[in-house]
Amino acid sequence: MDAYRFVLLGSPAVSYNGGRALTMPPQQMAILAALALRAGTPVSAEEIIDGLYDESPPVSVANMIANYVMRLRKSLAPSLIVRTPAGYLLDTDPADVDASAFLRAASSPALDDPQAEAARLSAALDLWSGRIALAGLPGPWCARQRESLTVLREAVRQRWFDQQLALGQHAEILSDIAGSCTDHPYAEHLHATHMRALLRCGRQAEALQVYRQVRHTLAEELGIDPGQELVHVHDAILRGDDPGPPYAALRPAAPALTSPPAPAPLPPSTEPKIVPHQLPAPPADATGRLEHLAQLAGTLRTTDHAVGLITGMGGEGKSTLATLVAHAVVEDFPDGRLWASLHGASDAPAKPGDILADFLLALGVAPERLPEGTRERAALYRTVTADKRILVVLDDAADATQLTPLLPPAPRSAALITSRTRVTTAVSTAVVLDGMEQSEAQGFITAVIGEQRAQAEPADVAALAAACGHLPLALRIMATRLAQRPRWSVRSMVERLSSEDRLLGELRTGDLSVDRAFELSYDQLTPAQAAAFVTLAVPKVHEWSLAAAATVLDLPEVQAETVLEELVDTALLTSPGPGRYAFHDLVVAYARTKAVHRLADEERIAALARAADFCHASVRTALRLAASGVIPYLGPNGDVPTVSPGAPDIVDNATAVAWIRAQLPALVTLSVQVAAEGDWHAAAHTVALLGLLSCWRDAVPMGALLEAAEALAVATAPGGRAYSDDLVHGAACCALGALRFLGPQPATSLRAFQDAVRYADGSPADDPRTHHLLSNGHEGVSDVLIRLGDYPAAHHHARLSTEAARLTGHEALVRQQYIALLQAQAWDPDREMDLGTIAAQARESAVWFEQAGNREMQIATLVLVGAAHLHNAQPVEAADVYEQAAALARAFDRGTIETVCHYRAAEAYTAAASSPRDALLQRALAHAEAAVEGAVLCGEDLITARAQQALGKALARAGRETAAQPHLHSALTLYTSLAMTQDADRISGILASVDAP
C-alpha cells in the first residue's frame, strides 16, 4: 500500500514510502498544505481561493484551482484527493502530517511525570525539520499558519525548557535558552527561565545582567516595567535564594487551521438534516486565554465522553471563553452545537426539564412528541443523541443535579460547563480563571479603544489594567467607557479608580456592572458564610493564612477552614495554596462596602483588633526565635498582652525571617488602618509590633515602616483618635525615632526620641514600662547626637539610658545600654575612658552576649571593639575584629550588620595600607565591593553612602582615581541628602585631592 508522509514544519515536501521526495510548484504545494492540515475534512474551493490570494484573485481562478488539484492527483495516488459536495478532501491519516501531529502534541494535557513530559515535548519539537513552517509557500493562509505554528513552537520549547529545569538539566540547556532569548527579546517567562538556569549554574552575576538587559529593553522599546515573574526571580537572586520552579508559561491554542469556512450547500436529501447551531457569536474584541483555550479544545476534540469545566468568580469571562472554545471545535461536532444558560448564580436557576425541552425541539423533535416529565424528556434526549456527535455548552451551572440530565450520552459527543462553583460532576479537564495576564489585559483594552490611542499612553493602559484587577468584566467596562469618550485620556480613568470608596461605582456602564456580578454570588451565601466574607474583609489585608483568618473571624480553625473553603467554592475567595486564602482586589472592595452595612461599628473594630493581636503575637514570636535580644530591650513581657498564639508556621530563625519579610506590606497597611480607625486597643498592639520591628534592621527595611509609625504617633498622642496612655504614645515616638534615624533629617529623629523621654518622665515610676521607655528613649537620643557630632551630650544621655535600664531589673538590657555608653565614649575625642579599656570591656561583653545566645548584641559589641581599635590607630587589629563580626553575621543571616562590618573593614585596611601597592588594599577592595553589594539589599541610604565611601577611598588609595570618582560622588550625594554636612565635607576634600593634577 502506498504510504505518504507530508512535511510542513520546514521546507514543505511529500515523501513516498519513506524514500523519494516529490517536488511541485509553490502554489500547488500550498493547496496540498491546506488539504494536509485538514486531512480527512473537506476544504471548499472558496477557502482555497481565499487562502491563495489576498483580495483580487484572477478571473480564471476556479479553473486554476481545478488544474492544480488535477496535477496533485497525478503526482500522488489518484484516490488520495477526493472531491466531495463540500470540497476537496485529502484521504490520509492526520498522523502522517507532521504539523497535525505537532498540533495534537502541543494541545494535549501535560503528563505528571516530568521525565516523560520532557520526552514528549522533545519528540514534538523533533517533528520540525526547519526553523520556518511552510517555508516559501505563497498566500495569506500560509502566512497565518506559518506565524501561528511558529508561536506554538516557541511555547512548546518554553515548556520543554521548564521541564528540563525541573529535571536539573540547567547546564545542558543554557545555550539553547540564550539563543531563544536573542530571538524573542520581549518573552519575559523565557528570560526568567534563563535567569533560573544561570543561577543554578552558579552564575548569579550573569543572571542579574540578563535582568538588567531585559528591563532596559522593555523600558526603551515598549515603555513597560518587567512583570511579576521576572521581578520575583530577580529579587530572589539578590536575596541569595533560589526562586523556585517556573510559573506556568502561556500555552497558545492550536492555531486555527483555516479562515472560517464558507457555507457549503446541503447534500441532496429528501429530508433536510437538523443541525442545531445555538452558539452565540464570539466577541469581536476577545483576546488572551490562549493556554486555557488550547487545553479545553484539545480535550473536547480527543476524549470520549469529554466534559470540560470553566470556573471562576463573576466577571472572569467564563462565558466568553466557553464561546471561543465552542467555535474552535465546531467542525469536530457536525451533528449540532447546543447552548443553554442555566442561571445557576441567580435565585431562580433554570429547570433541567425546561432546558431538555428546548434541546429536543432544536434537534427536530416535534412539539407534540415532547413528554411532560423531566425523566421522560431526559430519556428521549438520550435516544435522539445516542448516535450523534454534538457539543453541549451549559453556561452558569448551579450544581450536579441540574447538569446530569443535560449531558450528552454518545462517546464522541462532549459537554462544556461554566460555573462560579466547582460542581461535583465528573470532568475530563478543568480550568480556573483568575484574572488575565498583564499583557492580555493591556491587549484587551487596546482592542476596544484602538491601537493608536493605546500607544499614546502605554504606561496608563498598563495602570488601568492593574486598577481593574485584570478582571475581564472590569476591563470591558472601563475600555467601553473610554471608547465612548474619545477625548478622555486613559490617565483620567486610572485616577477615577484610585479611591476604593468610588471604585465599584466607576465600574458600571449600561447593563454591565462589576458589583452586580458579585452580588449574584453573595446572595447565594448562607448567613455564616456571608458573615465570614464581610468580616475577613475588614482588615485591609488581601491574603490570609488559616490561623490568621480564624483569629479575625473569632472561630476555631476547623470551623474557620470549613467556611473559608465554602467561600472558595463560590469563587468569592481564592486559595493560593493549602491553608492560604486571598481576596481579589475588586471582590475585597465589594466585601468592605457590605461590611459597612452588615456589621456594627463595634464588630468591625473587634475584627481589626483581633488582626492586630495576631500580627503582634506573630512578630513577637519571630523575634524571640530570630533576634531574642530585642524582646527584653523593648519592654516587659505582657506590656500589651496578646490573646492569639500568632502564626504557627514560625518555628525557627529561617521561618521567622521569611515570615517578617513576606508579611511586611500587610503589617504596614494594617498599622496605618488601625491609626485611622482610632481603636486604642488595636493601636497598642500595632505600636508594640512596630517597636519590635524597628529594633531589627536585619530583617526589616526601616523605610517601609515609616508611614505606619508616623500615623500611629499622631493617633496615639493625647487628644488623638487612639490615645490610651502616655506610655503607649511614648513607645510610638520611640519607634518613630528609630525609623527616622537612617533618614535624611536626623533632627526629626532626635525630636521623636526626646518626645519619648518626655512622656516617660511624666509616667508613674511603679509602671515597669516607664523605665524601659526611658532607657530606650535616652539611648536613641544618644545615637542621634553621636551622628550629629555632639559627643558630650551623647555621653550624658547614654549614661541616663544605662541608669534607667538598671531600674528595670533586666541584666541583658543593662549590658546593652552600657555598650551604648561605651560607644559614646569611643566616638568622643574628649573621652573619659581610654580606648584600650573600652575595647577590653566591649570584648568581655561580647563573650557574655554569646553565652546568653544574643547574637545581635554579640555582633554589635564586636563592631564596637573594632571601632575602639580604629580610633586607637590600630587599623589592622580593627579590621581583624570586623572580619570576625562579618563572619558571625553571615553565619546567622544578619545581612545589614554584615554589610556594616564589610565597609568598616575596608576603611580599616585602607587606613593601614602603606602604599598603593600594599596587599592590604586588595583586602580593602574585596570588603568594600561586598559592602556595596550588601547595601543594595539593605536599601538604607546611610549604609549605601558608607559603602560607596569605603570603595571610593580604597580605589583612590590604590591609585585608581578615575574608578574611585563615581563612588565618591555617589557617597557625597547621599550624605548631602541626609544633611550629614561633616561627612559630605570630608568626601568633598577627598574628591578635590583625587581630581587634582
MARKOLLO-515859 format. One record per residue (C-alpha): residue in three letters; z, y, x. Coordinates in pm, whole numbers, plus 32768, in hexadecimal, padded with zeros to 4 digits. Layout:
% MARKOLLO-515859
ALAZYX ...
This chain:
% MARKOLLO-515859
MET800080008000 ASP7FA5815B8081 ALA80D9822280F2 TYR80CC83988122 ARG81D1847C81BF PHE81C085EE8169 VAL824186DA8276 LEU828C883D81FD LEU83B7889D82D9 GLY82E8891D83FA SER817089168426 PRO80FB886D82E4 ALA805D8718830D VAL802685CF8258 SER8055848B8317 TYR7FB3834B82A2 ASN806581FD82CB GLY8143829183DB GLY801B82E084BA ARG7EF183CA84A5 ALA7F36852A8423 LEU7E3E85B08326 THR7DC087148358 MET7D3988058253 PRO7CFB897D821E PRO7E2C8A5E81E3 GLN7DE68AA58072 GLN7DB089368028 MET7EF488E280DD ALA7FA989F5801A ILE7F47894D7ED2 LEU7FBA87FC7F58 ALA8106889A7FC0 ALA813C891F7E5F LEU80F987C77DD0 ALA81D087197ED7 LEU830187F27E98 ARG82E0879A7D26 ALA8287862C7D64 GLY828885697C1F THR827C86A87B4C PRO813B87507ACF VAL80D988A37B5F SER7FF1896F7A83 ALA7EB38A117B01 GLU7F438B657AA4 GLU80708B267B87 ILE7F8D8ABF7CA5 ILE7EBA8BF87C7A ASP7FEB8CDA7C6E GLY80728C307DA4 LEU7F348C607E6E TYR7EDE8DC57E0E ASP7FAF8EFE7DDB GLU7F128FC27CBE SER7D958FAF7CD5 PRO7D158E497CEB PRO7B9C8E177D0F VAL7AD18E017BCF SER7A778C967C19 VAL7BDC8C357C71 ALA7BEC8B187B74 ASN7ABC8A6E7C14 MET7B508AA77D6E ILE7C9689FA7D0D ALA7BD388D67C79 ASN7B0988B67DBE TYR7C4888BE7E93 VAL7CE287AC7DBF MET7BA586DC7DD6 ARG7BAF86F67F54 LEU7D1F86937F52 ARG7CCA855A7E8B LYS7BBF85047F8A SER7CAD853A80AE LEU7DC684748009 ALA7DBF83467F28 PRO7D0283A77DE9 SER7E2083307D0E LEU7F2284067DC7 ILE7ECC85477D08 VAL7ECE851A7B90 ARG7E46860F7A8F THR7F2E862D795E PRO7F218716782E ALA803287E578D6 GLY7F8288017A27 TYR7F5787497B72 LEU805D864A7BE1 LEU809385B37D3A ASP80F2844A7CEE THR81D984037E11 ASP834B83D37E4E PRO83F585237E96 ALA84A784717FB5 ASP835484698068 VAL835685E78072 ASP8434866A818B ALA848387AF80D3 SER84EF86F87F96 ALA85CF86148062 PHE86638744810E LEU86A087F97FC4 ARG874F86C97F33 ALA882D86A78066 ALA887E881A8068 SER88E9881F7EFB SER89B386DB7F04 PRO8B3186F17EFA ALA8BDA86EA804E LEU8C6E85A180C6 ASP8DE7858F80FB ASP8DC284F68257 PRO8D69860D8352 GLN8CBC8513843B ALA8BE2848E8323 GLU8B9D85EB829B ALA8B35866583F4 ALA8A49853D8418 ARG89B7857B82BE LEU897786EB8309 SER88E48695845D ALA87F485A483B9 ALA878C86B382C4 LEU874987A783E0 ASP8685869D849F LEU8589869E8382 TRP850A87EB8409 SER83ED87C68500 GLY83CC893B8542 ARG84868A828518 ILE83AF8AFF83F6 ALA836D8A3E82B6 LEU820B8A398228 ALA81968AE48369 GLY80458B8C8349 LEU80148B4781D7 PRO7F978C6E8104 GLY80088CF87FB8 PRO81418D917F19 TRP81CA8C3F7EAA CYS81D08BB9800D ALA826B8CFF8085 ARG83868CDE7F87 GLN83C48B717FD7 ARG83B58BB8814D GLU84C68CC0812D SER85A18BED8046 LEU858A8AB7811F THR85DB8B818256 VAL87118C1681B2 LEU87808ABE813F ARG87438A2A8298 GLU88278B2E8336 ALA89328AE8822F VAL892289738280 ARG893289C183F5 GLN8A6A8A9183B5 ARG8B08897482F4 TRP8AB0888B8416 PHE8B51897F850A ASP8C8B89838431 GLN8C9D88078430 GLN8C6587F485A8 LEU8D7D88F185D7 ALA8E62881F84FC LEU8E0E86F285D5 GLY8E6B87AA8715 GLN8D0387C98791 HIS8D24893E87D8 ALA8CA2892D893C GLU8B71885E88DA ILE8AF6895487D2 LEU8B348A9D8889 SER89CF8AD688FA ASP89428A7F87A2 ILE8A348B6C86F4 ALA89E38C8387E8 GLY886F8C5987A1 SER88A88C62862A CYS897E8D9A864E THR88658E468708 ASP87728DEE85F0 HIS88658E5C84E0 PRO89288F8E8558 TYR89C28FD58401 ALA8A3A8E7283B1 GLU8BB28EAF83C2 HIS8C208D488383 LEU8B388CD38499 HIS8BCE8DCE858D ALA8D2D8D678520 THR8CD18BFD856F HIS8C4F8C6D86C4 MET8D9C8D1D8707 ARG8E5E8BE586A3 ALA8D8F8B0D878C LEU8DBA8BFE88B1 LEU8F308C138875 ARG8F568A9B8872 CYS8E958A8C89B9 GLY8F998B788A51 ARG8EAA8CA08A54 GLN8F7C8D98898F ALA8EEA8ECD8A35 GLU8D888E6689D7 ALA8DF98E208874 LEU8E868F808859 GLN8D43900C88EC VAL8C7F8F5A87D9 TYR8D59900A86D6 ARG8D25915E8777 GLN8BAB912C8780 VAL8B9B90B98614 ARG8C7891D885A4 HIS8B9492CF8659 THR8A5A923185C5 LEU8AE292348462 ALA8B59939C8481 GLU8A1E94248527 GLU89189368845F LEU89BE9324830E GLY8AD6942682FF ILE8BE0932382A7 ASP8D1792928348 PRO8D46912283A0 GLY8DB09047827D GLN8EF98F938245 GLU8EA38E578306 LEU8E318F0A8443 VAL8F668FE7843D HIS90428EB68405 VAL8FAE8DFE8531 HIS8FC08F36860D ASP912C8F7A85B4 ALA918B8E1085F1 ILE90ED8E19874C LEU91A98F5A87A0 ARG92EC8EAF8736 GLY92988D878810 ASP92798CA686DD ASP91688BB88673 PRO90CE8C4C8535 GLY90BF8AF58498 PRO8F9D8A4B83E8 PRO8E728B1B8381 TYR8E5A8BA38225 ALA8D4F8B008150 ALA8BFB8B8881A8 LEU8B198BFC8091 ARG8A388AE18029 PRO88FB8B687F89 ALA88668AAE7E67 ALA873289E17EA2 PRO86158ADA7E84 ALA854C8AE77D49 LEU841D8A157D8E THR83288AEB7CCB SER83198C1D7BF9 PRO83778BDC7A8C PRO826F8AF279FA ALA81768B7A7906 PRO818B8ADF77AB ALA80C2899E77A5 PRO80088931766A LEU80AF882075A3 PRO800786CD75C9 PRO7F4E865C7496 SER803A85BC739D THR8046857F722D GLU81B385F67225 PRO821C87097317 LYS834686A973EE ILE847F877873B2 VAL84F788037503 PRO860F88FC74C7 HIS863A8A0C75CC GLN87728AD1756D LEU87C48B6476C2 PRO88008CDC76C4 ALA87258DA677AF PRO87BB8DCB790B PRO882E8F2D7965 ALA87228FE97A22 ASP8824906C7B1A ALA88D78F227B5E THR89248EF37CCE GLY8A018E247DB3 ARG8ABC8CE07D6D LEU89AB8C1E7E23 GLU8A8F8B0E7EA5 HIS8B238ACA7D4E LEU89C88ACB7CB3 ALA894A89CC7DB0 GLN8A7B88ED7D83 LEU8A6588E57C08 ALA88EA88C57BF7 GLY88E887AC7CF5 THR89E886E57C32 LEU893F87177AE1 ARG87F386A57B74 THR886885717C2F THR899C84E07B82 ASP89A383FB7A55 HIS8A76847D7933 ALA8AA085BE79FE VAL8BA686B57985 GLY8BCA88017A3C LEU8CF488E67A05 ILE8D0E8A5B7A50 THR8E698AF57A33 GLY8EF88C4C7A7D MET8FA78D6C79D7 GLY8F038E5278DD GLY8DF18F2B7972 GLU8D9C8E3F7A91 GLY8C388E027A17 LYS8C5F8C9879AC SER8B5D8CB77896 THR8A678D68797C LEU8A838C577A83 ALA8A5A8B4B7979 THR891E8BF978FF LEU888D8C097A5E VAL88DD8A9D7AA5 ALA884B8A2E7958 HIS87058AE87998 ALA86F38A587AF7 VAL86F388F27A71 VAL861F89277937 GLU8509884279AE ASP85FF872979F3 PHE86568716787F PRO8509870977C9 ASP859A869C767A GLY866387D57637 ARG876488D476A6 LEU887E891575AF TRP89768A3575C5 ALA8AB48A7874FE SER8BC68B7C751B LEU8D0F8AD074CA HIS8DEA8C0D74C0 GLY8F048B51756B ALA8FB38C9075E0 SER8FC38D207482 ASP90BD8CDA736F ALA8FAB8C2772A8 PRO8EFE8B257388 ALA8DBC8A907306 LYS8DDB8945724E PRO8D26881E72EE GLY8C9487BB719E ASP8BEB890E7174 ILE8B5888FF72D2 LEU8ADA879D7297 ALA8A298812715C ASP897789237221 PHE8913882B7332 LEU888E872B723D LEU87BD882D7185 ALA873088A872D4 LEU86D58740732C GLY8605872071EE VAL86F7867E70FC ALA86AA86F26F9A PRO87C487B86EF3 GLU87DF86B96DDA ARG882585A46ED8 LEU895586536F70 PRO8A97858B6F32 GLU8BC986426EAF GLY8CD585CE6FA5 THR8CF8861D7118 ARG8D1384AD7174 GLU8BD1845870BB ARG8B1A85817153 ALA8B8B851572AE ALA8B0583B6726E LEU89B2843E71FE TYR89AA852A732C ARG89DD84017415 THR88CA83417364 VAL87CE8460736E THR880984A874DF ALA883A8344755F ASP86E383317605 LYS86B984A1765D ARG86E8856F7796 ILE879486A57713 LEU887587B077A6 VAL899A882776D3 VAL8A44896C773A LEU8B9C899E769B ASP8C128AFE76DD ASP8D808B6E76C5 ALA8E1A8A1C7675 ALA8F8089FF75FD ASP8FE38899764D ALA8F6F872F7665 THR8F9B86F574F0 GLN8E9787FE74A7 LEU8DAB878275B8 THR8DA786087595 PRO8CC985E8745D LEU8BCB86D974F3 LEU8B838623763A PRO8A2B857A7644 PRO8A3483FD7663 ALA88F383AF7724 PRO891883637899 ARG881384657903 SER889785747822 ALA8996867078A1 ALA8A98876B782A LEU8B0188B678C2 ILE8C508943784E THR8CF38A967882 SER8E618AD47839 ARG8F7D8BBB7898 THR905B8A8978BE ARG902D8945797E VAL8FDC885B785C THR904186EE787E THR8EE28666783D ALA8E60858D795A VAL8D6586567A2A SER8C6B86077B3D THR8C9187547BEE ALA8D5C88907BB5 VAL8D5989F07C3E VAL8E698AF67C1D LEU8DEE8C5D7C1B ASP8ED78D4D7CCC GLY8E208E947CFE MET8CD38ECC7DAD GLU8CAC8EEA7F23 GLN8CA790537F9D SER8B3690437FF4 GLU8AE48FA67EA2 ALA8BAD90B17DE9 GLN8AF791C67EA3 GLY89AC911E7E57 PHE8A0A910D7CE7 ILE8A5192837CD9 THR890F92CA7D96 ALA884391FB7CA1 VAL88C192D17B7F ILE88BE94317C14 GLY878F94087CF3 GLU875593D67E67 GLN871A95467EB7 ARG885C95BB7E17 ALA892A94A67EB5 GLN889D94E8800F ALA88FF96567FF2 GLU8A7095F87FD2 PRO8A9C949E8071 ALA8C0C94CC80C8 ASP8C5B953E7F68 VAL8BA094187ED1 ALA8C7D93347FA5 ALA8DB293F27F35 LEU8D4B93D97DC8 ALA8D1C92617DE9 ALA8E7A92447E7A ALA8F1293297D70 CYS8E7C92447C65 GLY8F2C911D7D07 HIS8DD2907E7D33 LEU8DEC90167BC5 PRO8C8B8FFC7B34 LEU8CE9909479E2 ALA8D8D91C07A8A LEU8C6491E47B75 ARG8B7291DE7A52 ILE8C3992E37991 MET8C5193D87AB1 ALA8AEA93A17B23 THR8A6E93D179BD ARG8B3595127999 LEU8A9B958F7ADE ALA893E952F7A6E GLN897495F5792E ARG89EB972379F8 PRO88E097577B06 ARG897E98997B85 TRP8AD397FF7BC2 SER8B20978F7D23 VAL8BA396337D6D ARG8CCB96DC7E14 SER8D2B977F7CC9 MET8D4B962A7C27 VAL8E1C95A77D47 GLU8F0A96CC7D1C ARG8F2B96857BA8 LEU8FA695277BFA SER90A295967D01 SER91C895AF7C10 GLU9251946F7B79 ASP92C495347A48 ARG915E958379E1 LEU90B294567A7F LEU9081937F7949 GLY902494AC7874 GLU8F0194F27960 LEU8E87938A7955 ARG8DE993AB77FC THR8C8C93F87786 GLY8BEB93AC7639 ASP8C66925975C5 LEU8CCF91F27725 SER8E3F920D7781 VAL8F0891677895 ASP9055918177E1 ARG8FBD90E576A8 ALA8F4B8FBC777C PHE90B08F9177FD GLU91418FC376A1 LEU90948E8A7624 SER914B8DB97728 TYR92968E6C76F8 ASP92908E307581 GLN92878CB875BF LEU93D08CB97683 THR95178C2E7603 PRO963F8D2175FC ALA96CA8C88773E GLN957C8CA377EF ALA95498E0B777D ALA96A78E6C77F1 ALA966B8DD47948 PHE95138E787963 VAL95908FDA7926 THR96DA8FB279E4 LEU96338F347B21 ALA954E90647B1A VAL966E915F7B23 PRO969C91627C9F LYS955F91E97D3E VAL952090A97DFD HIS93E38FE37DBA GLU943C8E947E5A TRP95798DC97E39 SER96118C8C7EC2 LEU96AD8BA67DC0 ALA980A8BFD7E3A ALA97CB8D737E23 ALA97278D5A7CCD ALA98468C867C49 THR993D8D8F7CBF VAL987E8EAA7C14 LEU985D8DDF7AD3 ASP99CD8D7A7AE6 LEU99708C0D7AAC PRO99B98AC87B65 GLU98978A6F7C4A VAL9830893C7B80 GLN981C8A067A3F ALA97728B2A7AF0 GLU966C8A457B88 THR961889B77A33 VAL95D78B097993 LEU951E8B8D7AC6 GLU94368A5F7ACB GLU93F58A977958 LEU938F8BFE79A9 VAL92A78B7A7AB8 ASP920D8A9179B6 THR91C68BBF78D7 ALA91258C757A01 LEU921B8D9979EB LEU92AA8D307B3C THR92058C897C64 SER92A08B947D56 PRO922B8BD57EBD GLY92EB8AA37F34 PRO940289B47ED2 GLY952F8A7C7E5F ARG94718BC77E77 TYR940F8CA47D51 ALA93428DE37D47 PHE92C18EEA7C56 HIS91638F757C57 ASP917390EF7C8F LEU90F3913D7B32 VAL91C490317A87 VAL930490B97B1F ALA92AA92177AA5 TYR927F91887948 ALA93C890C97962 ARG9484920579C6 THR940292C07896 LYS9483919F77C3 ALA95D291A67877 VAL960893127818 HIS95F492BA76A6 ARG9687915C76A8 LEU97B291857793 ALA98D9926E7769 ASP991F935B788C GLU9A51929378F5 GLU9981915278FD ARG987D91F079E1 ILE9988927F7AC8 ALA9A3B912E7AD5 ALA98F8907F7B3C LEU98C091817C4C ALA9A26915A7CCA ARG9A008FE07CD9 ALA98C3900A7DA9 ALA997A90F67E97 ASP9A9D90007EAD PHE99AF8EE47F0B CYS98FE8FB38016 HIS9A49902E80A9 ALA9ACF8ECA80BE SER998A8E51815D VAL99878F648265 ARG9AF48F2082BA THR9AA58DAC82DE ALA99778DF783B7 LEU9A3C8ED484A2 ARG9B5F8DE284B1 LEU9A6D8CD88532 ALA998B8DAE860D ALA9A5B8EDC8674 SER9BC58E8B8631 GLY9C448FB686F5 VAL9BC190A485EF ILE9CAE902A84DE PRO9E0090928570 TYR9D5D91C985FC LEU9CF5924684A6 GLY9E2B921183D4 PRO9F3091228351 ASN9EBE8FE882A2 GLY9EC2901D812C ASP9EA691978135 VAL9D92916C8031 PRO9DCF900B7FA7 THR9C9B8F417F49 VAL9C878E457E2E SER9B418D9F7E95 PRO9B3B8CB07FBF GLY99F08D498027 ALA98AE8CA18093 PRO98EA8B2B80CF ASP97C58B0C81C1 ILE98748BE182CB VAL990D8AD283A4 ASP98E38B3E850F ASN98718C5885F1 ALA96FE8C1885BA THR970F8C0B843F ALA97F38D3C843D VAL96FE8E0F8504 ALA95D88D8F8438 TRP96878DDC82EF ILE96E28F3E8356 ARG95828F9083CD ALA94DC8EF7829C GLN95C28F9C819F LEU95DF90F38243 PRO94E591A4815C ALA95989116802B LEU96EC917F80B2 VAL967292E380E6 THR95CF92F67F8D LEU9706926E7EE4 SER97E993637F9D VAL9713948C7F38 GLN971494137DCF VAL989093EB7DD2 ALA98B7954D7E53 ALA97DA95CE7D3A GLU988A95047C2A GLY99E095817C96 ASP9ABB944D7C64 TRP9BE0946B7D57 HIS9C1A92F37D6C ALA9AB292A67DCB ALA9AB293D27EB6 ALA9BE5934D7F6E HIS9B2A92067FAF THR99EF92B1802C VAL9AB6939F810B ALA9B66927181A2 LEU9A2391B481E2 LEU997B92E8827B GLY9AAA9319835A LEU9A8691B383D2 LEU991191D28410 SER9931932184C3 CYS9A01927585CF TRP98FF91678612 ARG97D4920C86B4 ASP974290C88739 ALA96EC903F85E3 VAL96AD91818528 PRO95C592A88570 MET96AF93C8852B GLY95A594B0849F ALA956593C4837D LEU96C893F882FA LEU96D795718316 GLU965495BF81B8 ALA975C94E08119 ALA9876956A81EF GLU982296D3819B ALA981196868026 LEU996095D1802C ALA9A0996E480F6 VAL99AB97DD7FE5 ALA99FF96F57EC2 THR9B5796917F45 ALA9BC897F47F9E PRO9CDA98967ECC GLY9C3199047D8C GLY9B0F98147DCB ARG9A8C97177CD0 ALA9B2B95EF7D86 TYR9C6B96897E13 SER9D95959C7E1B ASP9E7196117F3B ASP9E5896D18082 LEU9E569599815B VAL9D1D950A80BA HIS9C71965A80E8 GLY9CF0966A824F ALA9C6295108291 ALA9B1495878205 CYS9B1D96B382F1 CYS9B7095D08417 ALA9A4994EE83C9 LEU9969961F83A4 GLY99D996A384F6 ALA998A9556859E LEU9832954B84FF ARG97E096B18565 PHE985A967C86C8 LEU970C96108758 GLY964A9712868F PRO95BD986686ED GLN96EC99368681 PRO982E98C58726 ALA98E999E8868A THR98B9994E8530 SER994A980885B4 LEU9A7398CA8642 ARG9AB7997384F4 ALA9AB49828843C PHE9BB0978E852E GLN9C8998C68519 ASP9C8398AB839C ALA9CF3974083BA VAL9E1A97AD8495 ARG9E7398C483A5 TYR9E7E97E08274 ALA9F4496DA8334 ASPA04197E183A7 GLYA085983C823C SERA0B596D481CA PROA1FD961281AA ALAA281959282F7 ASPA2F6944E8257 ASPA19393F281EA PROA10A930A82F9 ARG9FAD939B82C3 THRA02294F1833C HISA05C948F84A7 HIS9F1A93C784BB LEU9E5694F1843B LEU9F0A95DF852A SER9EC294FB864F ASN9D5394CF85FB GLY9D22963E85A7 HIS9DB996B986EE GLU9CEE95BC87B2 GLY9BAF9637870A VAL9C0897A18760 SER9C41973588C9 ASP9AEF968588DE VAL9A3597B8885E LEU9AEE98A18948 ILE9A9397C58A72 ARG992997E08A0A LEU994F995C89EF GLY99F5996D8B47 ASP9B4C99E68ACE TYR9C1098E48B96 PRO9D7399768B7C ALA9D5E99858A00 ALA9CC5982889FB HIS9DE997A68AC8 HIS9EE1984B89D8 HIS9E4897A488A3 ALA9E2B96548954 ARG9FA29665899B LEU9FEA96B7882C SER9F0C959387C6 THR9FD594A3889F GLUA12095258819 ALAA0AD94F486B0 ALAA03493968706 ARGA19093378780 LEUA21D93948629 THRA13792938582 GLYA1DE9172863D HISA08890DC8699 GLUA0799092880C ALA9EFF90688803 LEU9ED491C68775 VAL9FC692568876 ARG9F0291BC8995 GLN9DB7922E8902 GLN9E2B939488E4 TYR9EC593898A3F ILE9D6793378ABF ALA9CF294758A11 LEU9E0395308ACD LEU9D90949A8C1A GLN9C2994F98BC5 ALA9C8C96648B8A GLN9D40965D8CDC ALA9C1195C58D8C TRP9B2596D48D14 ASP9C1597F68D59 PRO9BE098938EB3 ASP9D4A990E8EA4 ARG9DCC97B58E4D GLU9F3E97678E73 MET9EFD95FD8ED6 ASP9E2B95939002 LEU9CED94D08FBE GLY9D6293989075 THR9E8F937E8F8D ILE9DB193B58E5C ALA9CC9929B8ED0 ALA9DEC91AF8F12 GLN9E9391EE8DC1 ALA9D4891CC8D0A ARG9CFE90818DB7 GLU9E5990028D59 SER9E1390628BEE ALA9CC28FB08BFB VAL9D798E6D8C52 TRP9E678EA38B2B PHE9D498EDC8A39 GLU9C968DA68ABC GLN9DCA8CD38A7B ALA9DEB8D6D8921 GLY9C808D1288D2 ASN9C1C8E7E88A0 ARG9AC78E7E8947 GLU9A6D8FE088DA MET9B9790798988 GLN9B778F938AB5 ILE9A1690118AEF ALA9A6D917C8AA1 THR9B8F91708B97 LEU9AB190E38CAB VAL99C492078C6D LEU9AEC92EF8CAA VAL9B3892378DF0 GLY99D092758E5C ALA99E993E58DFF ALA9B27940B8ECD HIS9A7B93738FFE LEU994C94538FCB HIS9A2095908FB4 ASN9AD8951790EA ALA9993951191B6 GLN9980939491B0 PRO982B9362910D VAL97EF91FD9188 GLU9940918B9103 ALA98F692418FBE ALA97A291988F9B ASP984090448FD8 VAL9937907A8EBB TYR982490FB8DD5 GLU975A8FC08E1A GLN98888EEA8DC0 ALA98B18FA98C7B ALA973B8F918C2B ALA97408E178C5F LEU986F8DF88B7C ALA97CC8ED48A72 ARG968F8E048A81 ALA97548CC08A5E PHE97F88D3E891E ASP96C18DEA888D ARG97428F4D88B5 GLY95F78FFD88EA THR9669916788DC ILE977D914A89DE GLU969790748AB7 THR959D91928AB4 VAL96B192878B17 CYS971291A48C39 HIS95A891908CAD TYR957293088CC0 ARG96C2933B8D69 ALA9675922B8E69 ALA952592D48EA6 GLU95D094248EE2 ALA96C993818FCE TYR95C292CE909F THR94EE940990AD ALA961B94CA912F ALA966093BA9231 ALA94FC93AF92BC SER94E0944B9412 SER936594749417 PRO9233944E9338 ARG91FD92F393C9 ASP9360927A939B ALA9364912392F2 LEU947391A39207 LEU93699276915A GLN92B7913B90E5 ARG93F790D09038 ALA941A922F8FAA LEU92BA92228F1D ALA92F190C98E85 HIS942C913F8DD2 ALA938992848D61 GLU925C91D08CCE ALA934490E08C17 ALA9404920C8B91 VAL92C792B38B0D GLU926291718A5D GLY93BE914689CC ALA93C792B08956 VAL9299926C8879 LEU9363916987BC CYS949C924387AD GLY93E893648709 GLU94E994648782 ASP946695A7881D LEU958695D38912 ILE95639472899C THR93EA94A189B5 ALA941C95E88A73 ARG950A95408B6B ALA9419941E8BA0 GLN92ED95038BD7 GLN93BC95D78CC5 ALA942194A48D8F LEU92BB942C8DB0 GLY923795868E07 LYS933E95BD8F15 ALA930494628FAD LEU918C949A8FBB ALA91B895F39053 ARG92AA956B9158 ALA91A9945F91B0 GLY90A5956D91F2 ARG8FE0952B90B5 GLU8FF6968D902E THR8EC396778F4D ALA8F4795418E9F ALA90A095DF8E7F GLN9030971C8DCC PRO8FE996928C6D HIS913B95E28C63 LEU91F597178CD4 HIS913A97F08BDA SER919396F78AC9 ALA9302970A8B29 LEU92F398878B32 THR925D989489D5 LEU936A97B0894A TYR948A986889F2 THR940299B0896C SER93ED9926880A LEU955298A3882F ALA95CA99FC88A2 MET964D996289E6 THR96059A938ABC GLN96B69A208BFA ASP95F198DB8C03 ALA94B099948BAF ASP94ED9A898CCC ARG9525996A8DBF ILE93DC98C68D5B SER93299A158D7A GLY93AB9A308EDE ILE932E98D38F32 LEU91DA99228E9B ALA91C49A628F64 SER91FC99A290A7 VAL910698939040 ASP8FFC99958FE3 ALA90319A5E9125 PRO8F219A36922E 
